[in-house]
């Protein structure tokens, strides 16, 4: 196979890989878009209860997690630039920082969830049963949607860990970095979803 033909095949594979990632991102946006619509409808029907329930969330923790994800999106984007410049060491450092930031997000979420559960503000709790339907809906959506987002964070960490290992073994290089780019696209999706979740639950009171 000539070098020209090999380059053509590689370019076609890269295009298909990127298209597949964009299609996946589109389906994920449809999923969360549907959940956002459900949230909006229930909020409209239970405005007072949602307003009061939102005050139970810690805006500071939510803000910190927002900053964490914004910075992590920056570091993963910078890692793609670094690999294109043939800077393997910086690429690994930036991917590692992204994974650590993701872990920091999950730790914050764990303590936030623990606080809510400790106060009986979780689906099926006697406390919520006494508070009424609006609070049940709010915290049900809160735990489900932020839990689903946390699951995406975990998947992203696994994906980036795999990418990190591929870079370390020189399987991802300056002329073959599609997997890293796709990992970055997925991570930006995780960030975008949180950018919508944060104001919906923490700021719109």
Secondary structure, DSSP 8 states (H G I E B T S, - for coil): --HHHHHHHHHHHHHHHHHHHHHHHHHHHHHHHHHHHHHHHHHHHTHHHHHHHHTTS-HHHHHHHHHHHHHHHHHHHHHHHHHHTT-HHHHHHHHHHHHHHHHHHHHHHHHHHHHHHHTT-STT-HHHHHH-HHHHHHHHHHHHHHHHHHHHHHHHHHHHHHHHHHHHTTSSBTTB-HHHHHHHHHHHHHHHHHHHHHIIIII--
